[in-house]
Amino acid sequence: LPGLHIVAIVFALEVSVGKTNTVMALNNSDVLLPCTFTTCIGFQDLVFTWYFNSTELVRGSLGFASIYHGKIKSKASEPFLVGRNPRVEFVGSTTGKDNNISIVLKNVEFSDAGKYTCHVKNPKEKNAQHNATIFLTVVQKMVETDNTVTLIIVGVVGGLIGLLILFMLIKRVVLFIIKKTQDGKKECLVSSSGNDNTENGLAGSKAEQKAPPKA
C-alpha cells in the first residue's frame, strides 16, 4: 500500500543525542555535543547540519544559526566539511558501526548557552529529515552535589530493612522452638498414657505379679 510505504520511509531515519539532552560545561572549556543517526535503507549524499538557537530547520538555511554543515557521500566515505564556525570541530565518523556526527565546541562562553540542534536529511529516503536537540548550560564552576541527605536516607532505609529481616528470622526461630516444645509435650503425654499405674496395681500393670498365697 502506498500510504504504508510512505510512513515506513518517514520513520526509517532517526537522529539521537543520547540518553540525556542536557549538557553542562565550564566557561572557557571544550564541550562535546554528541549526535548519531540511523537509517534502515542506508544513505546517499546525506546532509547534516548543526544549528544554534535556530527555528529554520525546514528550509535548511546556512544563515548565522548554522554552526556546522557537512555532507556524506556514502557509508564507505567519511563526512566532508561544507561550512563551520571557527570554534566548532567535527569529531565523528560514519564508516564504523555508528553513524557519529558529533562536534566539539571549543572555548565555550556564557553566550554559547542555549539550544543546539543536530539535523539530518537523507536524499535516498526521498529527502526524509529528522533532528534531535541538546540544551547547553555554561557555568563558572562545577558545584559538587551534597549527598549527605541521600546517604542518611539510604542508611535509614537499609537499617529498617535489616531490622525487618532480623525480626522475621527471630520470629521463625521462636516459632520453631515453640513447635518443637509442643511436639515434645505430645510425645510425653502419649508415652505416659501407654504406661500402667503400677502403684495401684491396675489391670495390665507392668509391675511384677505377686504369687498367689499358698494354701
PAGUPA-208383 format. One line per field, with one value per residue: x, y, z of N, C-alpha, C in turn; residue number from 1. Coordinates in nm, 3 decimals, always signed. Example, Ala and Ser with C-alpha at 12.3 -4.5 7.8 and 13.67 -1.06 7.14 Angstrom:
n.X	[+1.319,+1.285]
n.Y	[-0.569,-0.225]
n.Z	[+0.780,+0.708]
ca.X	[+1.230,+1.367]
ca.Y	[-0.450,-0.106]
ca.Z	[+0.780,+0.714]
c.X	[+1.320,+1.290]
c.Y	[-0.330,+0.003]
c.Z	[+0.780,+0.787]
marti	[1,2]
END
This chain:
n.X	[+0.084,+0.062,+0.040,+0.118,+0.376,+0.498,+0.487,+0.660,+0.901,+0.935,+0.980,+1.216,+1.458,+1.639,+1.748,+1.972,+2.071,+2.168,+2.114,+2.047,+1.941,+2.066,+2.350,+2.629,+2.878,+3.202,+3.297,+3.510,+3.602,+3.624,+3.355,+3.172,+2.929,+2.713,+2.594,+2.417,+2.302,+2.055,+1.954,+1.734,+1.758,+1.999,+2.220,+2.272,+2.458,+2.406,+2.304,+2.404,+2.347,+2.439,+2.267,+2.237,+2.023,+1.820,+1.527,+1.475,+1.471,+1.335,+1.373,+1.643,+1.846,+2.168,+2.227,+2.315,+2.263,+2.354,+2.610,+2.772,+2.814,+2.782,+2.850,+2.786,+2.893,+2.853,+2.821,+3.075,+3.246,+3.395,+3.252,+3.254,+3.355,+3.140,+3.074,+3.154,+3.157,+3.440,+3.511,+3.414,+3.458,+3.462,+3.415,+3.326,+3.250,+3.158,+3.206,+3.238,+3.077,+2.881,+2.694,+2.829,+2.804,+2.907,+3.010,+3.262,+3.256,+3.464,+3.636,+3.412,+3.169,+2.967,+2.769,+2.728,+2.550,+2.248,+2.019,+2.107,+2.083,+2.085,+2.061,+1.946,+1.937,+1.830,+1.867,+1.830,+1.612,+1.391,+1.440,+1.399,+1.380,+1.519,+1.567,+1.749,+1.778,+1.999,+2.049,+2.256,+2.429,+2.624,+2.863,+3.034,+3.180,+3.193,+2.954,+2.975,+2.773,+2.591,+2.568,+2.489,+2.235,+2.105,+2.263,+2.206,+1.932,+1.938,+2.087,+1.914,+1.688,+1.808,+1.882,+1.629,+1.525,+1.710,+1.652,+1.391,+1.430,+1.585,+1.397,+1.206,+1.359,+1.411,+1.150,+1.082,+1.263,+1.174,+0.912,+0.976,+1.105,+0.894,+0.718,+0.867,+0.881,+0.611,+0.562,+0.726,+0.596,+0.361,+0.459,+0.543,+0.296,+0.168,+0.340,+0.311,+0.042,+0.051,+0.167,+0.108,-0.059,+0.130,+0.149,-0.106,-0.179,-0.335,-0.521,-0.337,-0.103,+0.249,+0.386,+0.555,+0.387,+0.230,+0.281,+0.025,-0.121,-0.004,-0.185]
n.Y	[-0.119,+0.219,+0.434,+0.318,+0.253,+0.503,+0.597,+0.415,+0.488,+0.750,+0.714,+0.577,+0.711,+0.826,+1.041,+1.089,+1.216,+1.085,+0.949,+1.160,+1.498,+1.723,+1.925,+2.024,+2.270,+2.403,+2.745,+2.868,+2.616,+2.308,+2.142,+1.846,+1.780,+1.542,+1.333,+1.101,+0.908,+0.690,+0.470,+0.269,+0.188,+0.270,+0.538,+0.815,+1.079,+1.225,+1.492,+1.686,+1.912,+2.137,+2.342,+2.651,+2.769,+2.785,+2.807,+2.748,+2.497,+2.356,+2.485,+2.462,+2.651,+2.813,+3.019,+3.259,+3.099,+2.843,+2.634,+2.430,+2.247,+1.964,+1.697,+1.361,+1.120,+0.837,+0.525,+0.428,+0.639,+0.914,+1.202,+1.524,+1.864,+2.141,+2.393,+2.588,+2.711,+2.879,+2.791,+2.538,+2.191,+1.894,+1.567,+1.317,+1.001,+0.808,+0.573,+0.356,+0.141,+0.301,+0.581,+0.851,+1.185,+1.383,+1.690,+1.919,+2.194,+2.461,+2.641,+2.747,+3.002,+3.210,+3.311,+3.108,+2.932,+2.751,+2.623,+2.349,+2.203,+1.902,+1.821,+1.613,+1.513,+1.292,+1.213,+0.965,+0.853,+0.976,+1.242,+1.244,+1.384,+1.446,+1.537,+1.616,+1.754,+1.936,+2.085,+2.329,+2.430,+2.680,+2.724,+2.893,+2.748,+2.406,+2.270,+2.078,+1.806,+1.768,+1.482,+1.404,+1.401,+1.216,+0.989,+0.953,+0.894,+0.658,+0.499,+0.486,+0.361,+0.121,+0.024,-0.015,-0.213,-0.415,-0.458,-0.550,-0.791,-0.925,-0.941,-1.109,-1.343,-1.401,-1.442,-1.672,-1.855,-1.857,-1.955,-2.205,-2.320,-2.319,-2.492,-2.730,-2.769,-2.809,-3.041,-3.215,-3.226,-3.352,-3.604,-3.689,-3.706,-3.905,-4.116,-4.140,-4.212,-4.465,-4.618,-4.832,-4.786,-4.871,-4.847,-4.859,-5.103,-5.170,-5.335,-5.485,-5.389,-5.330,-5.403,-5.635,-5.938,-6.064,-6.370,-6.618,-6.674,-6.942,-7.237]
n.Z	[+0.000,-0.089,+0.099,+0.347,+0.279,+0.253,+0.517,+0.643,+0.522,+0.617,+0.892,+0.892,+0.911,+1.184,+1.446,+1.716,+2.036,+2.251,+2.587,+2.755,+2.711,+2.795,+2.864,+3.054,+3.085,+3.166,+3.179,+2.925,+2.857,+2.661,+2.499,+2.434,+2.193,+2.142,+1.871,+1.677,+1.395,+1.249,+0.989,+0.802,+0.539,+0.442,+0.320,+0.096,-0.031,+0.200,+0.411,+0.684,+0.954,+1.207,+1.427,+1.606,+1.843,+1.648,+1.441,+1.186,+1.052,+0.855,+0.608,+0.593,+0.596,+0.565,+0.740,+0.996,+1.213,+1.169,+1.270,+1.193,+0.894,+0.698,+0.459,+0.345,+0.128,+0.104,+0.291,+0.284,+0.288,+0.466,+0.634,+0.469,+0.502,+0.464,+0.562,+0.855,+1.196,+1.327,+1.587,+1.611,+1.594,+1.406,+1.524,+1.475,+1.305,+1.022,+0.895,+1.052,+1.295,+1.420,+1.307,+1.354,+1.414,+1.577,+1.739,+1.865,+2.072,+2.112,+2.371,+2.526,+2.593,+2.809,+2.651,+2.475,+2.573,+2.535,+2.285,+2.088,+1.780,+1.606,+1.281,+1.019,+0.679,+0.436,+0.111,-0.013,+0.107,+0.000,+0.064,+0.341,+0.669,+0.992,+1.337,+1.641,+1.971,+2.187,+2.503,+2.618,+2.906,+3.052,+3.300,+3.573,+3.759,+3.855,+4.068,+4.352,+4.433,+4.727,+4.893,+5.142,+5.269,+5.108,+5.156,+5.427,+5.418,+5.266,+5.444,+5.667,+5.555,+5.475,+5.728,+5.847,+5.681,+5.738,+6.012,+5.988,+5.850,+6.043,+6.251,+6.132,+6.106,+6.378,+6.461,+6.316,+6.429,+6.696,+6.663,+6.564,+6.786,+6.971,+6.841,+6.844,+7.119,+7.185,+7.038,+7.178,+7.427,+7.352,+7.284,+7.535,+7.670,+7.523,+7.572,+7.851,+7.877,+7.784,+7.979,+8.265,+8.575,+8.814,+9.085,+9.188,+9.114,+8.892,+8.631,+8.372,+8.448,+8.445,+8.659,+8.870,+8.904,+9.196,+9.358,+9.407,+9.726,+9.924,+9.988]
ca.X	[+0.000,+0.147,+0.039,+0.200,+0.515,+0.548,+0.507,+0.780,+1.015,+0.950,+1.032,+1.339,+1.568,+1.627,+1.865,+1.973,+2.181,+2.199,+2.012,+2.006,+1.955,+2.123,+2.495,+2.683,+3.020,+3.269,+3.336,+3.644,+3.642,+3.571,+3.242,+3.128,+2.786,+2.701,+2.481,+2.427,+2.180,+2.035,+1.864,+1.711,+1.786,+2.126,+2.214,+2.348,+2.465,+2.336,+2.342,+2.377,+2.373,+2.421,+2.213,+2.236,+1.904,+1.755,+1.394,+1.461,+1.520,+1.266,+1.437,+1.783,+1.929,+2.301,+2.241,+2.402,+2.232,+2.424,+2.748,+2.848,+2.738,+2.863,+2.786,+2.845,+2.857,+2.800,+2.872,+3.218,+3.326,+3.378,+3.191,+3.342,+3.306,+3.085,+3.094,+3.151,+3.205,+3.581,+3.526,+3.349,+3.539,+3.392,+3.489,+3.255,+3.292,+3.041,+3.246,+3.236,+2.947,+2.787,+2.697,+2.855,+2.826,+2.924,+3.102,+3.316,+3.255,+3.585,+3.640,+3.273,+3.142,+2.832,+2.676,+2.708,+2.443,+2.125,+1.970,+2.184,+2.003,+2.154,+1.960,+1.994,+1.850,+1.878,+1.801,+1.795,+1.481,+1.303,+1.471,+1.349,+1.455,+1.496,+1.661,+1.749,+1.822,+2.074,+2.048,+2.385,+2.439,+2.764,+2.876,+3.167,+3.247,+3.107,+2.914,+2.967,+2.645,+2.598,+2.491,+2.473,+2.095,+2.078,+2.328,+2.132,+1.807,+1.973,+2.126,+1.795,+1.608,+1.880,+1.871,+1.493,+1.515,+1.787,+1.576,+1.276,+1.480,+1.624,+1.272,+1.146,+1.441,+1.385,+1.014,+1.086,+1.333,+1.086,+0.803,+1.034,+1.128,+0.762,+0.665,+0.942,+0.840,+0.477,+0.576,+0.785,+0.492,+0.269,+0.526,+0.540,+0.160,+0.143,+0.419,+0.253,-0.086,+0.078,+0.218,+0.006,-0.038,+0.181,+0.131,-0.242,-0.198,-0.444,-0.506,-0.245,+0.014,+0.375,+0.453,+0.571,+0.269,+0.261,+0.237,-0.093,-0.083,-0.006,-0.291]
ca.Y	[+0.000,+0.339,+0.510,+0.249,+0.260,+0.636,+0.602,+0.338,+0.567,+0.866,+0.674,+0.500,+0.797,+0.874,+1.112,+1.080,+1.283,+1.005,+0.929,+1.288,+1.607,+1.840,+1.921,+2.136,+2.292,+2.514,+2.858,+2.858,+2.477,+2.244,+2.055,+1.757,+1.775,+1.414,+1.310,+0.988,+0.885,+0.555,+0.459,+0.128,+0.157,+0.329,+0.679,+0.861,+1.225,+1.271,+1.625,+1.710,+2.050,+2.174,+2.476,+2.709,+2.851,+2.808,+2.751,+2.740,+2.366,+2.308,+2.541,+2.419,+2.767,+2.820,+3.153,+3.276,+2.999,+2.719,+2.638,+2.327,+2.188,+1.863,+1.602,+1.227,+1.058,+0.702,+0.461,+0.398,+0.761,+1.000,+1.331,+1.634,+1.992,+2.242,+2.521,+2.573,+2.816,+2.850,+2.727,+2.407,+2.085,+1.768,+1.458,+1.192,+0.912,+0.737,+0.448,+0.249,+0.084,+0.410,+0.699,+0.953,+1.319,+1.470,+1.803,+1.978,+2.340,+2.498,+2.765,+2.793,+3.124,+3.213,+3.339,+2.985,+2.853,+2.754,+2.503,+2.303,+2.104,+1.820,+1.798,+1.522,+1.498,+1.179,+1.208,+0.827,+0.826,+1.081,+1.362,+1.235,+1.467,+1.422,+1.614,+1.598,+1.880,+1.937,+2.214,+2.352,+2.527,+2.718,+2.768,+2.940,+2.636,+2.293,+2.261,+1.940,+1.771,+1.718,+1.358,+1.367,+1.366,+1.091,+0.880,+0.930,+0.825,+0.521,+0.428,+0.459,+0.258,-0.005,-0.023,-0.066,-0.341,-0.511,-0.491,-0.631,-0.925,-0.984,-0.973,-1.227,-1.459,-1.433,-1.497,-1.811,-1.937,-1.873,-2.045,-2.339,-2.370,-2.348,-2.612,-2.845,-2.789,-2.869,-3.179,-3.293,-3.249,-3.453,-3.734,-3.727,-3.746,-4.035,-4.216,-4.159,-4.283,-4.606,-4.687,-4.865,-4.733,-4.987,-4.829,-4.900,-5.243,-5.182,-5.442,-5.451,-5.329,-5.396,-5.439,-5.780,-6.002,-6.139,-6.513,-6.643,-6.731,-7.090,-7.288]
ca.Z	[+0.000,-0.099,+0.223,+0.445,+0.232,+0.284,+0.662,+0.673,+0.478,+0.705,+1.021,+0.878,+0.954,+1.321,+1.498,+1.862,+2.108,+2.369,+2.688,+2.812,+2.613,+2.863,+2.882,+3.133,+3.054,+3.234,+3.096,+2.863,+2.834,+2.539,+2.533,+2.328,+2.163,+2.072,+1.781,+1.586,+1.319,+1.198,+0.875,+0.770,+0.398,+0.403,+0.283,-0.019,-0.033,+0.321,+0.458,+0.826,+0.994,+1.347,+1.443,+1.740,+1.867,+1.520,+1.416,+1.041,+1.012,+0.735,+0.490,+0.591,+0.563,+0.625,+0.795,+1.113,+1.314,+1.137,+1.319,+1.120,+0.784,+0.632,+0.369,+0.340,+0.000,+0.128,+0.412,+0.266,+0.294,+0.583,+0.602,+0.432,+0.551,+0.373,+0.628,+1.000,+1.283,+1.359,+1.717,+1.608,+1.533,+1.385,+1.589,+1.450,+1.197,+0.970,+0.828,+1.151,+1.332,+1.447,+1.221,+1.454,+1.358,+1.693,+1.726,+1.988,+2.076,+2.185,+2.449,+2.539,+2.667,+2.864,+2.542,+2.397,+2.635,+2.457,+2.218,+1.974,+1.708,+1.505,+1.177,+0.915,+0.563,+0.355,-0.020,-0.050,+0.166,-0.052,+0.143,+0.479,+0.762,+1.133,+1.418,+1.787,+2.033,+2.313,+2.572,+2.682,+3.015,+3.079,+3.440,+3.611,+3.822,+3.883,+4.209,+4.399,+4.491,+4.865,+4.901,+5.282,+5.296,+5.036,+5.228,+5.551,+5.384,+5.227,+5.564,+5.748,+5.486,+5.485,+5.866,+5.868,+5.611,+5.815,+6.133,+5.947,+5.820,+6.171,+6.322,+6.068,+6.141,+6.520,+6.468,+6.267,+6.528,+6.811,+6.623,+6.552,+6.922,+7.029,+6.777,+6.895,+7.259,+7.184,+6.990,+7.287,+7.527,+7.298,+7.296,+7.676,+7.703,+7.460,+7.645,+7.984,+7.865,+7.749,+8.097,+8.364,+8.710,+8.889,+9.228,+9.223,+9.076,+8.797,+8.530,+8.264,+8.507,+8.414,+8.787,+8.889,+8.961,+9.318,+9.353,+9.490,+9.859,+9.931,+10.072]
c.X	[+0.088,+0.154,+0.127,+0.346,+0.576,+0.577,+0.635,+0.904,+1.041,+1.017,+1.161,+1.459,+1.542,+1.758,+1.857,+2.092,+2.215,+2.084,+1.962,+2.028,+2.003,+2.272,+2.538,+2.832,+3.073,+3.303,+3.482,+3.692,+3.586,+3.459,+3.202,+2.976,+2.763,+2.579,+2.512,+2.295,+2.175,+1.937,+1.854,+1.755,+1.918,+2.110,+2.305,+2.341,+2.389,+2.392,+2.311,+2.423,+2.349,+2.376,+2.222,+2.118,+1.830,+1.617,+1.371,+1.512,+1.457,+1.334,+1.584,+1.877,+2.064,+2.327,+2.328,+2.380,+2.305,+2.569,+2.835,+2.757,+2.829,+2.781,+2.860,+2.798,+2.791,+2.860,+3.022,+3.306,+3.295,+3.313,+3.295,+3.273,+3.254,+3.104,+3.084,+3.192,+3.350,+3.602,+3.463,+3.439,+3.458,+3.476,+3.423,+3.318,+3.170,+3.078,+3.248,+3.095,+2.842,+2.804,+2.706,+2.885,+2.837,+3.024,+3.152,+3.313,+3.369,+3.569,+3.500,+3.265,+2.999,+2.728,+2.649,+2.597,+2.316,+2.095,+2.056,+2.108,+2.086,+2.048,+2.020,+1.889,+1.910,+1.803,+1.759,+1.660,+1.382,+1.313,+1.407,+1.439,+1.419,+1.598,+1.647,+1.816,+1.894,+2.066,+2.179,+2.374,+2.586,+2.771,+3.019,+3.248,+3.145,+3.078,+2.902,+2.833,+2.664,+2.507,+2.466,+2.332,+2.060,+2.138,+2.255,+2.004,+1.834,+2.011,+2.008,+1.710,+1.675,+1.873,+1.734,+1.474,+1.590,+1.714,+1.456,+1.318,+1.518,+1.500,+1.208,+1.224,+1.415,+1.247,+1.011,+1.153,+1.243,+0.972,+0.854,+1.054,+0.995,+0.704,+0.735,+0.901,+0.704,+0.481,+0.631,+0.683,+0.394,+0.329,+0.522,+0.400,+0.127,+0.215,+0.359,+0.123,-0.066,+0.127,+0.103,+0.043,+0.002,+0.156,-0.008,-0.273,-0.313,-0.416,-0.415,-0.120,+0.137,+0.449,+0.455,+0.450,+0.310,+0.206,+0.118,-0.050,-0.098,-0.115,-0.233]
c.Y	[+0.124,+0.417,+0.450,+0.257,+0.395,+0.650,+0.530,+0.416,+0.682,+0.828,+0.592,+0.579,+0.847,+0.936,+1.112,+1.155,+1.209,+1.001,+1.059,+1.398,+1.736,+1.820,+2.044,+2.148,+2.410,+2.624,+2.843,+2.714,+2.429,+2.149,+1.974,+1.763,+1.650,+1.408,+1.190,+0.976,+0.740,+0.561,+0.314,+0.091,+0.217,+0.475,+0.709,+1.014,+1.287,+1.405,+1.636,+1.850,+2.065,+2.320,+2.521,+2.804,+2.884,+2.745,+2.733,+2.607,+2.318,+2.357,+2.501,+2.532,+2.760,+2.961,+3.152,+3.167,+2.867,+2.729,+2.529,+2.266,+2.089,+1.773,+1.468,+1.160,+0.923,+0.646,+0.437,+0.522,+0.841,+1.132,+1.433,+1.766,+2.079,+2.381,+2.502,+2.702,+2.781,+2.777,+2.588,+2.308,+1.956,+1.654,+1.323,+1.109,+0.832,+0.608,+0.330,+0.199,+0.192,+0.522,+0.821,+1.086,+1.422,+1.582,+1.845,+2.129,+2.385,+2.632,+2.826,+2.918,+3.118,+3.237,+3.215,+2.899,+2.865,+2.620,+2.473,+2.187,+2.036,+1.776,+1.716,+1.512,+1.393,+1.173,+1.066,+0.786,+0.935,+1.208,+1.361,+1.315,+1.432,+1.503,+1.579,+1.720,+1.857,+2.078,+2.227,+2.461,+2.553,+2.778,+2.812,+2.830,+2.527,+2.287,+2.115,+1.916,+1.714,+1.597,+1.314,+1.320,+1.233,+0.972,+0.848,+0.852,+0.680,+0.438,+0.391,+0.350,+0.122,-0.063,-0.081,-0.201,-0.450,-0.555,-0.579,-0.775,-0.997,-1.026,-1.099,-1.354,-1.501,-1.496,-1.642,-1.904,-1.963,-1.970,-2.189,-2.401,-2.408,-2.476,-2.738,-2.876,-2.856,-3.014,-3.269,-3.324,-3.356,-3.592,-3.783,-3.775,-3.881,-4.145,-4.244,-4.237,-4.429,-4.685,-4.717,-4.807,-4.848,-4.974,-4.877,-5.042,-5.264,-5.289,-5.394,-5.388,-5.407,-5.433,-5.590,-5.838,-6.085,-6.282,-6.533,-6.707,-6.883,-7.133,-7.359]
c.Z	[+0.000,+0.031,+0.329,+0.408,+0.267,+0.433,+0.701,+0.636,+0.573,+0.835,+1.013,+0.928,+1.095,+1.366,+1.650,+1.919,+2.238,+2.468,+2.750,+2.710,+2.680,+2.887,+2.961,+3.107,+3.134,+3.135,+3.052,+2.845,+2.699,+2.579,+2.410,+2.315,+2.080,+1.981,+1.691,+1.509,+1.272,+1.082,+0.833,+0.628,+0.350,+0.364,+0.165,-0.023,+0.086,+0.367,+0.606,+0.863,+1.144,+1.353,+1.588,+1.753,+1.737,+1.515,+1.266,+0.988,+0.882,+0.608,+0.481,+0.556,+0.633,+0.680,+0.920,+1.217,+1.289,+1.183,+1.256,+1.013,+0.710,+0.542,+0.374,+0.211,+0.020,+0.256,+0.405,+0.279,+0.419,+0.541,+0.556,+0.466,+0.438,+0.433,+0.779,+1.069,+1.322,+1.492,+1.723,+1.534,+1.523,+1.443,+1.564,+1.339,+1.152,+0.896,+0.924,+1.178,+1.351,+1.347,+1.312,+1.387,+1.472,+1.664,+1.864,+1.974,+2.168,+2.255,+2.466,+2.626,+2.720,+2.755,+2.455,+2.456,+2.552,+2.393,+2.094,+1.908,+1.600,+1.404,+1.063,+0.804,+0.470,+0.221,-0.061,+0.005,+0.125,+0.033,+0.282,+0.571,+0.907,+1.211,+1.565,+1.848,+2.165,+2.372,+2.652,+2.788,+3.044,+3.219,+3.468,+3.678,+3.851,+4.033,+4.246,+4.467,+4.630,+4.878,+5.045,+5.312,+5.230,+5.108,+5.358,+5.523,+5.348,+5.349,+5.652,+5.686,+5.495,+5.625,+5.896,+5.802,+5.686,+5.941,+6.100,+5.919,+5.950,+6.250,+6.265,+6.102,+6.285,+6.535,+6.424,+6.367,+6.649,+6.779,+6.610,+6.690,+6.987,+6.971,+6.829,+7.040,+7.267,+7.138,+7.100,+7.395,+7.480,+7.311,+7.440,+7.716,+7.646,+7.534,+7.782,+7.977,+7.833,+7.868,+8.195,+8.499,+8.801,+9.038,+9.272,+9.181,+8.983,+8.695,+8.421,+8.317,+8.471,+8.540,+8.802,+8.962,+9.084,+9.305,+9.443,+9.622,+9.858,+10.028,+10.193]
marti	[1,2,3,4,5,6,7,8,9,10,11,12,13,14,15,16,17,18,19,20,21,22,23,24,25,26,27,28,29,30,31,32,33,34,35,36,37,38,39,40,41,42,43,44,45,46,47,48,49,50,51,52,53,54,55,56,57,58,59,60,61,62,63,64,65,66,67,68,69,70,71,72,73,74,75,76,77,78,79,80,81,82,83,84,85,86,87,88,89,90,91,92,93,94,95,96,97,98,99,100,101,102,103,104,105,106,107,108,109,110,111,112,113,114,115,116,117,118,119,120,121,122,123,124,125,126,127,128,129,130,131,132,133,134,135,136,137,138,139,140,141,142,143,144,145,146,147,148,149,150,151,152,153,154,155,156,157,158,159,160,161,162,163,164,165,166,167,168,169,170,171,172,173,174,175,176,177,178,179,180,181,182,183,184,185,186,187,188,189,190,191,192,193,194,195,196,197,198,199,200,201,202,203,204,205,206,207,208,209,210,211,212,213,214,215]
END
